[in-house]
Amino acid sequence: MKHNPSQKPLIFGKTNYLIMIGGILLMAIGYLLMKGGGSDDPNVFNEEIFSPRRIRVAPALIILGFITQIFAIMYQPKDQEK
């Protein structure tokens, strides 16, 4: 593949970007799982806001997504020349 001198090289490789997309998807799923659980009537308490899905699963997915993002930034393929 020819290198065009006017084209800037990408900062990361294809693998890094794929890992980043995976991290973004994990975070998006976490935020979607956290959504909802409120009540239409402010005088009525809905215990659904304290479900394990919102308290444990969703934050765990969001944190895992951030960890995946950090890994994607730090990852260097073994076949990359210096």
DSSP file with accessible surface (Angstrom, degrees, kcal/mol):
  #  RESIDUE AA STRUCTURE BP1 BP2  ACC     N-H-->O    O-->H-N    N-H-->O    O-->H-N    TCO  KAPPA ALPHA  PHI   PSI    X-CA   Y-CA   Z-CA
    1    1 A M              0   0  237      0, 0.0     2,-0.1     0, 0.0     0, 0.0   0.000 360.0 360.0 360.0 129.2    0.0    0.0    0.0
    2    2 A K        -     0   0  199      1,-0.1     2,-0.6     2,-0.0     0, 0.0  -0.470 360.0-130.8 -75.9 146.4    1.4    3.4   -1.0
    3    3 A H        -     0   0  132     -2,-0.1    -1,-0.1     6,-0.0     3,-0.0  -0.869  13.0-145.2 -99.0 122.6    1.8    6.1    1.5
    4    4 A N    >   -     0   0   84     -2,-0.6     3,-1.6     1,-0.1    -2,-0.0  -0.760   6.8-146.7 -85.5 120.2    0.4    9.4    0.5
    5    5 A P  T 3  S+     0   0  119      0, 0.0    -1,-0.1     0, 0.0    -2,-0.0   0.800  97.6  54.9 -62.3 -26.1    2.7   12.2    1.9
    6    6 A S  T 3  S+     0   0   98      2,-0.1     2,-0.5    -3,-0.0    -2,-0.0   0.647  92.7  86.2 -80.9 -13.1   -0.3   14.6    2.4
    7    7 A Q  S <  S-     0   0  119     -3,-1.6    -3,-0.0     1,-0.0     0, 0.0  -0.778  78.1-133.9 -92.4 125.9   -2.2   12.0    4.4
    8    8 A K        -     0   0  186     -2,-0.5     2,-0.1     1,-0.1    -2,-0.1  -0.556  24.2-114.2 -77.5 141.3   -1.4   12.0    8.1
    9    9 A P        -     0   0  106      0, 0.0     2,-0.1     0, 0.0    -1,-0.1  -0.396  34.5-102.8 -72.0 151.9   -0.8    8.5    9.7
   10   10 A L        -     0   0  135      1,-0.1     3,-0.0    -2,-0.1     0, 0.0  -0.444  19.0-135.0 -72.6 147.0   -3.3    7.3   12.3
   11   11 A I  S    S+     0   0  145     -2,-0.1     2,-0.3    -3,-0.1    -1,-0.1   0.912  87.7  31.2 -68.6 -43.8   -2.3    7.5   15.9
   12   12 A F  S    S-     0   0   58      1,-0.1     2,-0.1    64,-0.0    -2,-0.1  -0.739  85.3-111.4-112.4 165.2   -3.5    4.0   16.7
   13   13 A G     >  -     0   0   35     -2,-0.3     4,-1.8     1,-0.1     5,-0.2  -0.276  38.8 -95.8 -86.6 176.3   -3.8    0.8   14.8
   14   14 A K  H  > S+     0   0  168      1,-0.2     4,-2.2     2,-0.2     5,-0.2   0.895 123.8  55.1 -60.7 -39.9   -6.9   -0.9   13.6
   15   15 A T  H  > S+     0   0   65      1,-0.2     4,-2.4     2,-0.2    -1,-0.2   0.909 105.4  52.6 -61.8 -42.2   -6.9   -3.2   16.6
   16   16 A N  H  > S+     0   0    5      1,-0.2     4,-2.3     2,-0.2    -1,-0.2   0.915 109.7  48.3 -60.3 -44.3   -6.8   -0.3   19.0
   17   17 A Y  H  X S+     0   0   84     -4,-1.8     4,-2.2     2,-0.2    -1,-0.2   0.878 110.0  51.9 -66.2 -37.0   -9.8    1.3   17.4
   18   18 A L  H  X S+     0   0  102     -4,-2.2     4,-2.0     2,-0.2    -1,-0.2   0.910 110.1  48.7 -65.8 -39.3  -11.7   -2.0   17.5
   19   19 A I  H  X S+     0   0   36     -4,-2.4     4,-2.2     1,-0.2    -2,-0.2   0.906 110.2  52.6 -65.7 -38.9  -11.0   -2.3   21.2
   20   20 A M  H  X S+     0   0   28     -4,-2.3     4,-2.4     2,-0.2    -2,-0.2   0.907 106.9  51.6 -63.0 -40.8  -12.1    1.3   21.7
   21   21 A I  H  X S+     0   0   92     -4,-2.2     4,-2.4     1,-0.2    -1,-0.2   0.910 108.4  52.3 -63.0 -40.1  -15.4    0.6   20.0
   22   22 A G  H  X S+     0   0   30     -4,-2.0     4,-2.3     1,-0.2    -2,-0.2   0.911 109.3  49.4 -61.0 -41.4  -15.9   -2.4   22.3
   23   23 A G  H  X S+     0   0    0     -4,-2.2     4,-2.3     2,-0.2    -2,-0.2   0.907 110.1  50.5 -64.5 -40.7  -15.3   -0.2   25.3
   24   24 A I  H  X S+     0   0   95     -4,-2.4     4,-2.6     1,-0.2    -2,-0.2   0.911 109.9  50.8 -63.9 -40.5  -17.8    2.4   24.1
   25   25 A L  H  X S+     0   0  102     -4,-2.4     4,-2.6     2,-0.2     5,-0.2   0.910 108.6  51.8 -64.3 -40.5  -20.4   -0.3   23.5
   26   26 A L  H  X S+     0   0   45     -4,-2.3     4,-2.2     2,-0.2    -2,-0.2   0.929 111.9  46.5 -60.5 -44.3  -19.9   -1.6   27.1
   27   27 A M  H  X S+     0   0   28     -4,-2.3     4,-2.5     2,-0.2    -2,-0.2   0.916 111.6  51.1 -65.7 -40.9  -20.4    1.9   28.5
   28   28 A A  H  X S+     0   0   44     -4,-2.6     4,-2.4     2,-0.2    -2,-0.2   0.916 110.3  49.0 -63.5 -42.2  -23.5    2.5   26.3
   29   29 A I  H  X S+     0   0   86     -4,-2.6     4,-2.4     1,-0.2    -1,-0.2   0.920 110.6  52.1 -63.0 -41.5  -25.0   -0.8   27.5
   30   30 A G  H  X S+     0   0    0     -4,-2.2     4,-1.4    -5,-0.2    -2,-0.2   0.926 110.6  46.7 -60.2 -45.1  -24.3    0.1   31.1
   31   31 A Y  H  X S+     0   0  131     -4,-2.5     4,-0.9     1,-0.2    -1,-0.2   0.886 111.6  51.6 -66.5 -36.4  -26.0    3.5   30.7
   32   32 A L  H  < S+     0   0  118     -4,-2.4     3,-0.5     1,-0.2    -1,-0.2   0.885 108.5  51.3 -67.1 -36.9  -29.0    1.9   29.0
   33   33 A L  H  < S+     0   0   50     -4,-2.4    -1,-0.2     1,-0.2    -2,-0.2   0.802 108.1  52.9 -68.1 -27.8  -29.3   -0.6   31.8
   34   34 A M  H  < S+     0   0   72     -4,-1.4    -1,-0.2    -5,-0.2    -2,-0.2   0.689  90.2 103.8 -79.7 -17.5  -29.3    2.2   34.4
   35   35 A K  S  < S+     0   0  147     -4,-0.9     2,-0.1    -3,-0.5    -3,-0.0  -0.266  70.9  11.2 -67.3 149.6  -32.1    4.1   32.6
   36   36 A G        +     0   0   54      1,-0.1     3,-0.1     3,-0.0    -3,-0.0  -0.316  54.5 123.4  87.0-168.6  -35.6    4.2   33.9
   37   37 A G        +     0   0   14      1,-0.3    12,-0.4    -2,-0.1    11,-0.2   0.399  50.6 124.5  92.5  -3.4  -37.1    3.1   37.2
   38   38 A G        -     0   0   56     10,-0.1     2,-0.4    11,-0.1    -1,-0.3  -0.210  58.3-117.2 -82.4 176.6  -38.7    6.4   38.1
   39   39 A S        -     0   0   51      1,-0.1    -1,-0.1     5,-0.1     7,-0.0  -0.912   3.3-142.5-115.7 144.8  -42.3    7.1   38.9
   40   40 A D  S    S+     0   0  172     -2,-0.4    -1,-0.1     1,-0.1    -2,-0.0   0.821  94.3  61.7 -72.0 -30.3  -44.6    9.3   37.0
   41   41 A D  S >  S-     0   0   72      1,-0.1     3,-1.7     3,-0.1    -1,-0.1  -0.868  74.7-152.9 -98.9 119.3  -46.2   10.5   40.2
   42   42 A P  T 3  S+     0   0  120      0, 0.0    -1,-0.1     0, 0.0    -2,-0.0   0.690  94.4  60.1 -67.5 -13.1  -43.7   12.3   42.5
   43   43 A N  T 3  S+     0   0  147      2,-0.0     2,-0.5    -3,-0.0    -3,-0.0   0.529  93.4  76.5 -89.2  -5.6  -45.7   11.3   45.6
   44   44 A V  S <  S-     0   0   80     -3,-1.7     2,-0.4     2,-0.0    -5,-0.1  -0.912  73.8-142.8-111.6 127.7  -45.3    7.6   44.9
   45   45 A F        -     0   0  129     -2,-0.5     2,-0.6    -7,-0.0    -7,-0.1  -0.737   9.8-157.3 -89.7 132.3  -42.0    5.8   45.6
   46   46 A N    >   -     0   0   63     -2,-0.4     3,-1.3     1,-0.1     4,-0.1  -0.934   7.7-160.2-112.0 116.3  -40.9    3.1   43.2
   47   47 A E  G >  S+     0   0  146     -2,-0.6     3,-1.8     1,-0.3    -1,-0.1   0.579  76.9  89.9 -73.0  -5.1  -38.5    0.6   44.6
   48   48 A E  G >  S+     0   0   91      1,-0.3     3,-1.6   -11,-0.2    -1,-0.3   0.751  71.5  72.0 -64.0 -21.6  -37.4   -0.4   41.1
   49   49 A I  G <  S+     0   0   66     -3,-1.3    -1,-0.3   -12,-0.4    -2,-0.1   0.727  95.9  52.8 -67.2 -18.0  -34.7    2.3   41.3
   50   50 A F  G <  S+     0   0  124     -3,-1.8    -1,-0.3    -4,-0.1    -2,-0.2   0.106  79.5 134.7-103.1  22.5  -32.8    0.0   43.7
   51   51 A S    X>  -     0   0   17     -3,-1.6     4,-2.0     1,-0.1     3,-0.8  -0.343  68.3-116.3 -69.4 151.9  -32.9   -3.1   41.5
   52   52 A P  H 3>>S+     0   0   89      0, 0.0     4,-2.5     0, 0.0     5,-1.9   0.820 114.2  63.7 -58.5 -28.6  -29.6   -5.0   41.2
   53   53 A R  I 34>S+     0   0   98      1,-0.2     5,-2.4     3,-0.2   -20,-0.1   0.912 111.5  35.0 -62.2 -40.6  -29.5   -4.2   37.5
   54   54 A R  I <45S+     0   0   25     -3,-0.8    -1,-0.2    -6,-0.2    -4,-0.1   0.770 124.2  42.0 -84.5 -28.5  -29.2   -0.5   38.3
   55   55 A I  I  <5S+     0   0   88     -4,-2.0    -2,-0.2     3,-0.1    -1,-0.1   0.827 133.2   7.1 -90.0 -34.3  -27.0   -0.8   41.4
   56   56 A R  I  X5S+     0   0  184     -4,-2.5     4,-1.5    -5,-0.3    -3,-0.2   0.803 125.0  45.6-116.9 -49.7  -24.5   -3.5   40.5
   57   57 A V  I  ><S+     0   0   71     -5,-1.9     4,-2.3     2,-0.2     5,-0.2   0.958 112.2  47.0 -70.5 -50.9  -24.6   -4.6   36.9
   58   58 A A  H  ><S+     0   0    0     -5,-2.4     4,-2.2    -6,-0.2     5,-0.2   0.940 114.5  45.2 -61.7 -49.5  -24.8   -1.2   35.1
   59   59 A P  H  > S+     0   0   42      0, 0.0     4,-2.6     0, 0.0    -1,-0.2   0.889 111.5  54.5 -62.8 -33.7  -22.0    0.5   37.0
   60   60 A A  H  X S+     0   0   57     -4,-1.5     4,-2.5     1,-0.2    -2,-0.2   0.912 108.9  47.9 -63.9 -41.4  -19.8   -2.6   36.6
   61   61 A L  H  X S+     0   0   39     -4,-2.3     4,-2.2     2,-0.2    -1,-0.2   0.895 111.5  50.5 -66.0 -38.2  -20.3   -2.5   32.8
   62   62 A I  H  X S+     0   0   15     -4,-2.2     4,-2.1     2,-0.2    -2,-0.2   0.940 112.2  46.0 -66.0 -45.1  -19.5    1.2   32.8
   63   63 A I  H  X S+     0   0  101     -4,-2.6     4,-2.4     1,-0.2    -2,-0.2   0.919 111.9  51.9 -63.6 -41.6  -16.3    0.7   34.8
   64   64 A L  H  X S+     0   0   86     -4,-2.5     4,-2.4    -5,-0.2    -1,-0.2   0.887 107.5  53.7 -61.8 -36.4  -15.4   -2.2   32.6
   65   65 A G  H  X S+     0   0    0     -4,-2.2     4,-2.0     2,-0.2    -1,-0.2   0.910 108.7  48.2 -64.1 -41.3  -15.9    0.0   29.5
   66   66 A F  H  X S+     0   0  106     -4,-2.1     4,-2.2     2,-0.2    -2,-0.2   0.905 111.1  50.4 -66.1 -40.0  -13.5    2.6   31.0
   67   67 A I  H  X S+     0   0   98     -4,-2.4     4,-2.5     1,-0.2    -2,-0.2   0.906 109.2  52.2 -63.5 -39.1  -10.9    0.0   31.7
   68   68 A T  H  X S+     0   0   31     -4,-2.4     4,-2.6     1,-0.2    -2,-0.2   0.899 107.5  52.4 -63.0 -39.7  -11.3   -1.3   28.1
   69   69 A Q  H  X S+     0   0   32     -4,-2.0     4,-2.0     2,-0.2    -2,-0.2   0.922 109.5  48.3 -62.6 -44.2  -10.7    2.2   26.9
   70   70 A I  H  X S+     0   0  108     -4,-2.2     4,-2.2     1,-0.2    -2,-0.2   0.926 111.9  49.9 -62.2 -43.1   -7.5    2.5   28.9
   71   71 A F  H  X S+     0   0  111     -4,-2.5     4,-2.0     1,-0.2    -2,-0.2   0.910 108.3  53.3 -61.1 -41.7   -6.3   -0.9   27.6
   72   72 A A  H  < S+     0   0    0     -4,-2.6    -1,-0.2     1,-0.2    -2,-0.2   0.881 110.5  47.2 -63.0 -36.1   -7.1    0.2   24.0
   73   73 A I  H  < S+     0   0   90     -4,-2.0    -1,-0.2     1,-0.2    -2,-0.2   0.903 117.7  41.2 -71.3 -39.6   -4.9    3.3   24.4
   74   74 A M  H  < S+     0   0  137     -4,-2.2    -2,-0.2    -5,-0.2    -1,-0.2   0.691  89.6 110.3 -83.2 -18.3   -2.0    1.4   26.0
   75   75 A Y     <  -     0   0   79     -4,-2.0   -59,-0.1    -5,-0.2    -4,-0.0  -0.339  42.2-177.1 -66.4 131.6   -2.1   -1.6   23.7
   76   76 A Q        -     0   0  138     -2,-0.1    -2,-0.0   -64,-0.1    -3,-0.0  -0.986  27.1-123.2-127.1 120.8    0.8   -2.1   21.3
   77   77 A P    >   -     0   0   29      0, 0.0     3,-1.1     0, 0.0   -61,-0.0  -0.272  17.5-127.5 -60.6 148.1    0.7   -5.0   18.8
   78   78 A K  T 3  S+     0   0  206      1,-0.2     0, 0.0     3,-0.0     0, 0.0   0.810 105.6  56.3 -68.4 -29.8    3.7   -7.3   19.0
   79   79 A D  T 3  S+     0   0  139      2,-0.1     2,-0.3     0, 0.0    -1,-0.2   0.462  79.1 116.4 -85.6   2.5    4.5   -7.1   15.3
   80   80 A Q    <   -     0   0  117     -3,-1.1     2,-0.2     1,-0.0    -4,-0.0  -0.544  61.3-136.8 -75.1 129.4    4.7   -3.3   15.3
   81   81 A E              0   0  179     -2,-0.3    -2,-0.1     1,-0.1    -1,-0.0  -0.605 360.0 360.0 -86.2 149.2    8.2   -2.0   14.4
   82   82 A K              0   0  246     -2,-0.2    -1,-0.1     0, 0.0     0, 0.0  -0.567 360.0 360.0 -92.2 360.0    9.8    0.8   16.4
